Amino acid sequence: MVKLRMLFLSLLGGLVSADVVDHDPLAYYPAPSGTYIPPKDPTINTLLDFVKSRDDLSILATVLSECAGMRA
């Protein structure tokens, strides 16, 4: 009887502590609607702008565009 109770409690503890994963853990969540995104000054070049402007970095630009959470 004691062994059955210990088995039940250990199974119950395992079920209670199990995390529910309903998304890919490496994917970013989309920004919720209404989230403030600051405007980008067109005179400022970001590192991503620089990478996209260089032909010799085209492979890096392709890889960066495939990353999760990347905005075009």
Secondary structure, 3 states (H helix, E strand, C coil): CHHHHHHHHHHHHHHHHCCCCCCCCCCCCCCCCCCCCCCCCCCCCCHHHHHHHCHHHHHHHHHHHHCCCCCC
